[in-house]
Amino acid sequence: MSRSFTCILIGLAVTIFSWYGPWAWPAAPAFAVLHLVFGNGAAWQELPYAARGAVLVALIAINSGCWALVAASIWFVVRRLRAPRPTPSPS
């Protein structure tokens, strides 16, 4: 599996965990976008059914993408820290 695909799976897993988990922090990116776009968050529930579905799909994509970026960043940092350091050549 590629790193990108693995990070996307991690993003989707955290998003699914945000639905069924006891904490709100996994859904923080979606809550932030919901608050920025709709204010208190109740206005999107008054949209027509198709528009609510589109908003929900967009929130899932935003939340999954954000956590995929976090996973990719952690992966990059860990890979960078574990890389062998070049030894200085004796002069």
MMTF fields as JSON, N, C-alpha, C and O atoms, coordinates in Angstrom:
{
  "mmtfVersion": "1.0.0",
  "mmtfProducer": "UNKNOWN",
  "numBonds": 363,
  "numAtoms": 364,
  "numGroups": 91,
  "numChains": 1,
  "numModels": 1,
  "chainsPerModel": [1],
  "groupsPerChain": [91],
  "chainIdList": ["A"],
  "bondAtomList": [4, 2, 8, 6, 12, 10, 16, 14, 20, 18, 24, 22, 28, 26, 32, 30, 36, 34, 40, 38, 44, 42, 48, 46, 52, 50, 56, 54, 60, 58, 64, 62, 68, 66, 72, 70, 76, 74, 80, 78, 84, 82, 88, 86, 92, 90, 96, 94, 100, 98, 104, 102, 108, 106, 112, 110, 116, 114, 120, 118, 124, 122, 128, 126, 132, 130, 136, 134, 140, 138, 144, 142, 148, 146, 152, 150, 156, 154, 160, 158, 164, 162, 168, 166, 172, 170, 176, 174, 180, 178, 184, 182, 188, 186, 192, 190, 196, 194, 200, 198, 204, 202, 208, 206, 212, 210, 216, 214, 220, 218, 224, 222, 228, 226, 232, 230, 236, 234, 240, 238, 244, 242, 248, 246, 252, 250, 256, 254, 260, 258, 264, 262, 268, 266, 272, 270, 276, 274, 280, 278, 284, 282, 288, 286, 292, 290, 296, 294, 300, 298, 304, 302, 308, 306, 312, 310, 316, 314, 320, 318, 324, 322, 328, 326, 332, 330, 336, 334, 340, 338, 344, 342, 348, 346, 352, 350, 356, 354, 360, 358],
  "bondOrderList": [1, 1, 1, 1, 1, 1, 1, 1, 1, 1, 1, 1, 1, 1, 1, 1, 1, 1, 1, 1, 1, 1, 1, 1, 1, 1, 1, 1, 1, 1, 1, 1, 1, 1, 1, 1, 1, 1, 1, 1, 1, 1, 1, 1, 1, 1, 1, 1, 1, 1, 1, 1, 1, 1, 1, 1, 1, 1, 1, 1, 1, 1, 1, 1, 1, 1, 1, 1, 1, 1, 1, 1, 1, 1, 1, 1, 1, 1, 1, 1, 1, 1, 1, 1, 1, 1, 1, 1, 1, 1],
  "groupList": [{"groupName": "MET", "atomNameList": ["N", "CA", "C", "O"], "elementList": ["N", "C", "C", "O"], "formalChargeList": [0, 0, 0, 0], "bondAtomList": [1, 0, 2, 1, 3, 2], "bondOrderList": [1, 1, 2], "singleLetterCode": "M", "chemCompType": "L-PEPTIDE LINKING"}, {"groupName": "SER", "atomNameList": ["N", "CA", "C", "O"], "elementList": ["N", "C", "C", "O"], "formalChargeList": [0, 0, 0, 0], "bondAtomList": [1, 0, 2, 1, 3, 2], "bondOrderList": [1, 1, 2], "singleLetterCode": "S", "chemCompType": "L-PEPTIDE LINKING"}, {"groupName": "ARG", "atomNameList": ["N", "CA", "C", "O"], "elementList": ["N", "C", "C", "O"], "formalChargeList": [0, 0, 0, 0], "bondAtomList": [1, 0, 2, 1, 3, 2], "bondOrderList": [1, 1, 2], "singleLetterCode": "R", "chemCompType": "L-PEPTIDE LINKING"}, {"groupName": "PHE", "atomNameList": ["N", "CA", "C", "O"], "elementList": ["N", "C", "C", "O"], "formalChargeList": [0, 0, 0, 0], "bondAtomList": [1, 0, 2, 1, 3, 2], "bondOrderList": [1, 1, 2], "singleLetterCode": "F", "chemCompType": "L-PEPTIDE LINKING"}, {"groupName": "THR", "atomNameList": ["N", "CA", "C", "O"], "elementList": ["N", "C", "C", "O"], "formalChargeList": [0, 0, 0, 0], "bondAtomList": [1, 0, 2, 1, 3, 2], "bondOrderList": [1, 1, 2], "singleLetterCode": "T", "chemCompType": "L-PEPTIDE LINKING"}, {"groupName": "CYS", "atomNameList": ["N", "CA", "C", "O"], "elementList": ["N", "C", "C", "O"], "formalChargeList": [0, 0, 0, 0], "bondAtomList": [1, 0, 2, 1, 3, 2], "bondOrderList": [1, 1, 2], "singleLetterCode": "C", "chemCompType": "L-PEPTIDE LINKING"}, {"groupName": "ILE", "atomNameList": ["N", "CA", "C", "O"], "elementList": ["N", "C", "C", "O"], "formalChargeList": [0, 0, 0, 0], "bondAtomList": [1, 0, 2, 1, 3, 2], "bondOrderList": [1, 1, 2], "singleLetterCode": "I", "chemCompType": "L-PEPTIDE LINKING"}, {"groupName": "LEU", "atomNameList": ["N", "CA", "C", "O"], "elementList": ["N", "C", "C", "O"], "formalChargeList": [0, 0, 0, 0], "bondAtomList": [1, 0, 2, 1, 3, 2], "bondOrderList": [1, 1, 2], "singleLetterCode": "L", "chemCompType": "L-PEPTIDE LINKING"}, {"groupName": "GLY", "atomNameList": ["N", "CA", "C", "O"], "elementList": ["N", "C", "C", "O"], "formalChargeList": [0, 0, 0, 0], "bondAtomList": [1, 0, 2, 1, 3, 2], "bondOrderList": [1, 1, 2], "singleLetterCode": "G", "chemCompType": "PEPTIDE LINKING"}, {"groupName": "ALA", "atomNameList": ["N", "CA", "C", "O"], "elementList": ["N", "C", "C", "O"], "formalChargeList": [0, 0, 0, 0], "bondAtomList": [1, 0, 2, 1, 3, 2], "bondOrderList": [1, 1, 2], "singleLetterCode": "A", "chemCompType": "L-PEPTIDE LINKING"}, {"groupName": "VAL", "atomNameList": ["N", "CA", "C", "O"], "elementList": ["N", "C", "C", "O"], "formalChargeList": [0, 0, 0, 0], "bondAtomList": [1, 0, 2, 1, 3, 2], "bondOrderList": [1, 1, 2], "singleLetterCode": "V", "chemCompType": "L-PEPTIDE LINKING"}, {"groupName": "TRP", "atomNameList": ["N", "CA", "C", "O"], "elementList": ["N", "C", "C", "O"], "formalChargeList": [0, 0, 0, 0], "bondAtomList": [1, 0, 2, 1, 3, 2], "bondOrderList": [1, 1, 2], "singleLetterCode": "W", "chemCompType": "L-PEPTIDE LINKING"}, {"groupName": "TYR", "atomNameList": ["N", "CA", "C", "O"], "elementList": ["N", "C", "C", "O"], "formalChargeList": [0, 0, 0, 0], "bondAtomList": [1, 0, 2, 1, 3, 2], "bondOrderList": [1, 1, 2], "singleLetterCode": "Y", "chemCompType": "L-PEPTIDE LINKING"}, {"groupName": "PRO", "atomNameList": ["N", "CA", "C", "O"], "elementList": ["N", "C", "C", "O"], "formalChargeList": [0, 0, 0, 0], "bondAtomList": [1, 0, 2, 1, 3, 2], "bondOrderList": [1, 1, 2], "singleLetterCode": "P", "chemCompType": "L-PEPTIDE LINKING"}, {"groupName": "HIS", "atomNameList": ["N", "CA", "C", "O"], "elementList": ["N", "C", "C", "O"], "formalChargeList": [0, 0, 0, 0], "bondAtomList": [1, 0, 2, 1, 3, 2], "bondOrderList": [1, 1, 2], "singleLetterCode": "H", "chemCompType": "L-PEPTIDE LINKING"}, {"groupName": "ASN", "atomNameList": ["N", "CA", "C", "O"], "elementList": ["N", "C", "C", "O"], "formalChargeList": [0, 0, 0, 0], "bondAtomList": [1, 0, 2, 1, 3, 2], "bondOrderList": [1, 1, 2], "singleLetterCode": "N", "chemCompType": "L-PEPTIDE LINKING"}, {"groupName": "GLN", "atomNameList": ["N", "CA", "C", "O"], "elementList": ["N", "C", "C", "O"], "formalChargeList": [0, 0, 0, 0], "bondAtomList": [1, 0, 2, 1, 3, 2], "bondOrderList": [1, 1, 2], "singleLetterCode": "Q", "chemCompType": "L-PEPTIDE LINKING"}, {"groupName": "GLU", "atomNameList": ["N", "CA", "C", "O"], "elementList": ["N", "C", "C", "O"], "formalChargeList": [0, 0, 0, 0], "bondAtomList": [1, 0, 2, 1, 3, 2], "bondOrderList": [1, 1, 2], "singleLetterCode": "E", "chemCompType": "L-PEPTIDE LINKING"}],
  "groupTypeList": [0, 1, 2, 1, 3, 4, 5, 6, 7, 6, 8, 7, 9, 10, 4, 6, 3, 1, 11, 12, 8, 13, 11, 9, 11, 13, 9, 9, 13, 9, 3, 9, 10, 7, 14, 7, 10, 3, 8, 15, 8, 9, 9, 11, 16, 17, 7, 13, 12, 9, 9, 2, 8, 9, 10, 7, 10, 9, 7, 6, 9, 6, 15, 1, 8, 5, 11, 9, 7, 10, 9, 9, 1, 6, 11, 3, 10, 10, 2, 2, 7, 2, 9, 13, 2, 13, 4, 13, 1, 13, 1],
  "groupIdList": [1, 2, 3, 4, 5, 6, 7, 8, 9, 10, 11, 12, 13, 14, 15, 16, 17, 18, 19, 20, 21, 22, 23, 24, 25, 26, 27, 28, 29, 30, 31, 32, 33, 34, 35, 36, 37, 38, 39, 40, 41, 42, 43, 44, 45, 46, 47, 48, 49, 50, 51, 52, 53, 54, 55, 56, 57, 58, 59, 60, 61, 62, 63, 64, 65, 66, 67, 68, 69, 70, 71, 72, 73, 74, 75, 76, 77, 78, 79, 80, 81, 82, 83, 84, 85, 86, 87, 88, 89, 90, 91],
  "secStructList": [7, 7, 2, 2, 2, 2, 2, 2, 2, 2, 2, 2, 2, 2, 2, 2, 2, 2, 2, 2, 1, 1, 7, 1, 4, 4, 4, 2, 2, 2, 2, 2, 2, 2, 2, 2, 2, 2, 6, 6, 6, 6, 4, 4, 4, 4, 1, 7, 2, 2, 2, 2, 2, 2, 2, 2, 2, 2, 2, 2, 2, 2, 2, 2, 2, 2, 2, 2, 2, 2, 2, 2, 2, 2, 2, 2, 2, 2, 2, 2, 2, 2, 1, 7, 7, 7, 7, 7, 7, 7, 7],
  "xCoordList": [0.839, 0.0, 0.883, 1.942, 0.454, 1.225, 0.973, -0.003, 1.866, 1.712, 0.458, -0.25, 0.179, -1.003, -2.283, -3.173, -2.373, -3.563, -3.713, -4.821, -2.62, -2.663, -3.121, -3.922, -2.628, -3.04, -4.515, -5.203, -5.008, -6.428, -7.272, -8.314, -6.829, -7.555, -7.556, -8.561, -6.447, -6.387, -7.367, -8.069, -7.421, -8.371, -9.813, -10.619, -10.136, -11.497, -11.792, -12.904, -10.793, -10.994, -11.249, -12.117, -10.507, -10.727, -12.086, -12.754, -12.503, -13.823, -14.929, -15.882, -14.817, -15.818, -15.783, -16.828, -14.586, -14.474, -15.155, -15.693, -15.135, -15.782, -17.296, -17.943, -17.866, -19.303, -19.679, -20.691, -18.877, -19.255, -18.463, -18.814, -17.426, -16.597, -17.228, -18.151, -16.743, -17.324, -16.801, -17.272, -15.838, -15.233, -15.602, -15.988, -15.479, -15.776, -14.515, -14.623, -13.324, -12.096, -11.846, -11.261, -12.242, -11.993, -12.799, -12.421, -13.877, -14.7, -14.399, -15.17, -13.315, -12.99, -12.868, -13.378, -12.224, -12.175, -13.569, -13.841, -14.429, -15.782, -16.575, -17.316, -16.43, -17.119, -16.633, -17.426, -15.344, -14.8, -15.373, -15.76, -15.432, -15.997, -17.488, -17.99, -18.187, -19.611, -19.847, -20.774, -19.012, -19.149, -18.79, -19.447, -17.753, -17.352, -18.388, -18.631, -18.99, -19.918, -21.325, -21.976, -21.801, -23.198, -23.387, -24.509, -22.351, -22.512, -22.654, -21.71, -23.819, -24.001, -24.201, -24.224, -24.346, -24.451, -25.868, -26.067, -26.861, -28.236, -28.835, -29.81, -28.27, -28.858, -28.763, -29.623, -27.749, -27.612, -28.678, -28.957, -29.277, -30.32, -31.639, -32.542, -31.752, -32.971, -32.887, -33.844, -31.764, -31.607, -32.466, -32.863, -32.754, -33.469, -32.643, -31.437, -33.318, -32.685, -31.438, -30.422, -31.491, -30.336, -29.172, -28.019, -29.453, -28.393, -27.771, -26.558, -28.587, -28.043, -27.135, -26.089, -27.526, -26.682, -25.358, -24.311, -25.402, -24.171, -23.273, -22.054, -23.876, -23.087, -22.463, -21.301, -23.212, -22.685, -21.534, -20.531, -21.665, -20.581, -19.357, -18.23, -19.567, -18.447, -17.763, -16.535, -18.529, -17.936, -17.141, -16.084, -17.644, -16.909, -15.592, -14.55, -15.638, -14.423, -13.421, -12.223, -13.898, -13.01, -12.387, -11.181, -13.192, -12.683, -11.681, -10.618, -12.025, -11.118, -9.821, -8.739, -9.929, -8.741, -7.833, -6.61, -8.42, -7.622, -6.849, -5.657, -7.522, -6.832, -5.852, -4.86, -6.115, -5.133, -3.873, -2.766, -4.03, -2.862, -2.089, -0.859, -2.808, -2.134, -1.346, -0.2, -1.955, -1.265, -0.045, 1.004, -0.174, 0.965, 2.082, 3.261, 1.718, 2.727, 3.47, 4.694, 2.732, 3.376, 4.271, 5.382, 3.802, 4.586, 5.886, 6.95, 5.794, 6.981, 7.986, 9.185, 7.492, 8.389, 9.063, 10.265, 8.315, 8.892, 9.92, 10.996, 9.586, 10.54, 11.803, 12.908, 11.635, 12.788, 13.658, 14.886, 13.021, 13.783, 14.495, 15.557, 13.924, 14.525, 15.549, 16.223, 15.675, 16.63, 18.052, 18.339, 18.938, 20.323, 20.976, 20.804, 21.718, 22.419, 23.72, 24.437, 24.014, 25.298, 26.474, 26.459, 27.456, 28.616, 29.563, 29.776, 30.119, 31.036, 32.313, 32.849, 32.767, 33.976, 35.206, 35.28, 36.156, 37.347, 38.192, 38.461, 38.597, 39.408, 40.81, 41.624],
  "yCoordList": [-1.176, 0.0, 1.237, 1.253, 2.252, 3.487, 4.29, 4.066, 5.215, 6.076, 6.925, 7.127, 7.423, 8.273, 7.5, 8.002, 6.29, 5.477, 5.157, 5.199, 4.841, 4.552, 5.777, 5.652, 6.955, 8.179, 8.482, 8.963, 8.204, 8.4, 7.441, 7.831, 6.198, 5.246, 5.696, 5.543, 6.245, 6.757, 7.915, 7.997, 8.813, 9.928, 9.456, 9.983, 8.457, 7.91, 7.217, 7.31, 6.522, 5.841, 6.848, 6.627, 7.936, 8.952, 9.611, 9.938, 9.809, 10.389, 9.459, 9.914, 8.167, 7.214, 7.159, 7.056, 7.225, 7.255, 8.496, 8.449, 9.607, 10.823, 10.66, 11.33, 9.779, 9.553, 8.693, 8.948, 7.679, 6.697, 6.806, 6.156, 7.593, 7.735, 8.654, 9.404, 8.603, 9.42, 10.857, 11.66, 11.204, 12.538, 13.321, 12.749, 14.647, 15.522, 15.917, 16.429, 15.699, 16.177, 15.57, 16.262, 14.324, 13.838, 14.589, 14.587, 15.216, 15.962, 17.453, 18.236, 17.866, 19.287, 19.999, 21.113, 19.423, 20.14, 20.38, 21.462, 19.398, 19.555, 20.565, 21.37, 20.534, 21.509, 22.924, 23.865, 23.078, 24.407, 24.95, 26.116, 24.11, 24.548, 24.835, 25.817, 23.997, 24.206, 25.537, 26.269, 25.851, 27.113, 28.305, 29.344, 28.166, 29.275, 29.562, 30.721, 28.521, 28.709, 29.046, 29.92, 28.371, 28.515, 29.174, 29.204, 29.692, 30.343, 29.324, 28.592, 29.27, 28.374, 26.918, 26.044, 26.632, 25.252, 24.758, 23.684, 25.507, 25.041, 25.397, 24.773, 26.398, 26.853, 25.793, 25.752, 24.941, 23.944, 22.867, 22.176, 22.713, 21.705, 22.144, 21.328, 23.434, 23.939, 23.903, 24.276, 23.463, 23.364, 22.225, 21.335, 22.247, 21.107, 19.827, 19.869, 18.701, 17.405, 17.197, 16.727, 17.537, 17.344, 18.241, 17.812, 19.454, 20.37, 19.898, 19.999, 19.388, 18.831, 17.651, 17.506, 16.808, 15.682, 16.144, 15.569, 17.193, 17.727, 18.328, 18.166, 19.023, 19.59, 18.471, 18.566, 17.425, 16.306, 15.613, 15.272, 15.402, 14.786, 15.693, 15.212, 17.0, 17.94, 17.927, 17.985, 17.854, 17.801, 16.512, 16.529, 15.406, 14.134, 14.24, 13.8, 14.822, 14.973, 15.904, 15.622, 17.004, 17.943, 17.289, 17.404, 16.613, 15.976, 14.866, 14.775, 14.028, 12.95, 13.502, 13.005, 14.517, 15.125, 15.76, 15.65, 16.419, 17.046, 15.999, 16.166, 14.932, 13.897, 13.106, 12.59, 13.004, 12.374, 13.226, 12.69, 14.554, 15.449, 15.35, 15.379, 15.234, 15.067, 13.757, 13.722, 12.688, 11.401, 11.465, 10.915, 12.135, 12.264, 13.09, 12.789, 14.122, 14.952, 14.151, 14.231, 13.387, 12.556, 11.517, 11.268, 10.912, 9.919, 10.531, 9.923, 11.747, 12.422, 12.72, 12.495, 13.227, 13.57, 12.319, 12.33, 11.259, 10.019, 9.456, 9.018, 9.469, 8.977, 9.831, 9.314, 11.111, 12.03, 11.813, 11.853, 11.584, 11.379, 10.029, 9.894, 9.037, 7.701, 7.51, 6.481, 8.479, 8.36, 8.393, 9.142, 7.596, 7.612, 8.958, 9.541, 9.421, 10.693, 10.467, 9.499, 11.344, 11.187, 11.49, 12.471, 10.643, 10.856, 11.84, 11.77, 12.738, 13.709, 13.001, 12.131, 13.385, 12.76, 13.317, 14.514, 12.451, 12.93, 13.783, 13.404, 14.923, 15.826, 15.891, 16.61],
  "zCoordList": [0.0, 0.0, 0.0, 0.628, -0.691, -0.723, 0.55, 1.267, 0.805, 1.984, 1.869, 2.856, 0.672, 0.488, 0.783, 1.47, 0.269, 0.491, 1.979, 2.513, 2.638, 4.072, 4.851, 5.778, 4.492, 5.186, 4.947, 5.848, 3.734, 3.451, 4.291, 4.817, 4.418, 5.271, 6.732, 7.426, 7.198, 8.571, 8.729, 9.737, 7.741, 7.793, 7.848, 8.614, 7.029, 7.071, 8.395, 8.916, 8.941, 10.226, 11.348, 12.193, 11.359, 12.4, 12.217, 13.198, 10.964, 10.715, 11.202, 11.833, 10.919, 11.413, 12.933, 13.576, 13.513, 14.972, 15.549, 16.655, 14.806, 15.31, 15.396, 16.201, 14.579, 14.655, 15.849, 16.503, 16.137, 17.146, 18.437, 19.421, 18.465, 19.653, 20.679, 20.361, 21.896, 22.957, 22.978, 23.783, 22.115, 22.152, 20.908, 19.889, 21.004, 19.87, 19.108, 17.993, 19.666, 19.015, 17.641, 16.807, 17.332, 15.971, 14.911, 13.74, 15.292, 14.343, 14.369, 13.815, 14.989, 15.129, 13.78, 13.657, 12.762, 11.482, 10.882, 10.363, 10.951, 10.417, 11.239, 10.676, 12.559, 13.407, 13.127, 13.13, 12.887, 12.593, 11.292, 11.224, 10.255, 8.977, 9.13, 8.584, 9.858, 10.095, 10.794, 10.448, 11.774, 12.503, 11.614, 11.681, 10.783, 9.911, 8.823, 8.486, 8.281, 7.165, 7.642, 7.069, 8.675, 9.087, 10.445, 10.95, 11.044, 12.346, 13.455, 13.753, 14.067, 15.208, 14.798, 15.665, 13.512, 13.041, 12.853, 12.286, 13.311, 13.176, 11.825, 11.407, 11.121, 9.859, 8.762, 7.882, 8.789, 7.72, 7.828, 6.849, 8.997, 9.161, 8.532, 8.347, 8.203, 7.568, 6.046, 5.368, 5.503, 4.059, 3.518, 4.271, 2.226, 1.62, 1.766, 2.006, 1.618, 1.857, 1.01, 1.522, -0.273, -1.164, -0.739, -0.781, -0.338, 0.092, 1.412, 1.595, 2.318, 3.572, 3.293, 3.925, 2.354, 1.967, 1.392, 1.689, 0.56, -0.02, 1.053, 1.011, 2.013, 3.123, 3.941, 4.335, 4.195, 4.982, 4.26, 4.887, 2.961, 2.187, 2.186, 2.303, 2.055, 2.09, 3.453, 3.524, 4.526, 5.867, 6.075, 6.704, 5.552, 5.646, 4.881, 5.367, 3.689, 2.885, 3.569, 3.579, 4.135, 4.817, 6.043, 6.263, 6.833, 8.053, 7.714, 8.329, 6.737, 6.345, 5.768, 6.077, 4.94, 4.349, 5.376, 5.284, 6.346, 7.398, 8.194, 8.452, 8.579, 9.354, 8.5, 9.016, 7.201, 6.306, 6.219, 6.179, 6.189, 6.195, 7.504, 7.508, 8.606, 9.9, 9.908, 10.357, 9.416, 9.37, 8.466, 8.8, 7.313, 6.397, 7.026, 6.837, 7.768, 8.44, 9.504, 9.608, 10.284, 11.311, 10.652, 11.122, 9.574, 8.852, 8.338, 8.446, 7.774, 7.258, 8.369, 8.204, 9.499, 10.618, 11.168, 11.433, 11.34, 11.87, 10.895, 11.303, 9.605, 8.615, 8.588, 8.427, 8.744, 8.746, 9.982, 9.896, 11.129, 12.361, 12.375, 12.984, 11.714, 11.706, 10.599, 10.553, 9.714, 8.614, 9.161, 10.095, 8.593, 9.07, 8.776, 7.705, 9.751, 9.608, 8.836, 9.089, 7.914, 7.206, 8.156, 8.901, 8.103, 8.968, 8.284, 7.073, 9.056, 8.454, 7.989, 8.677, 6.844, 6.3, 7.031, 7.309, 7.334, 8.026, 7.089, 5.948, 7.587, 6.773, 7.243, 6.662]
}
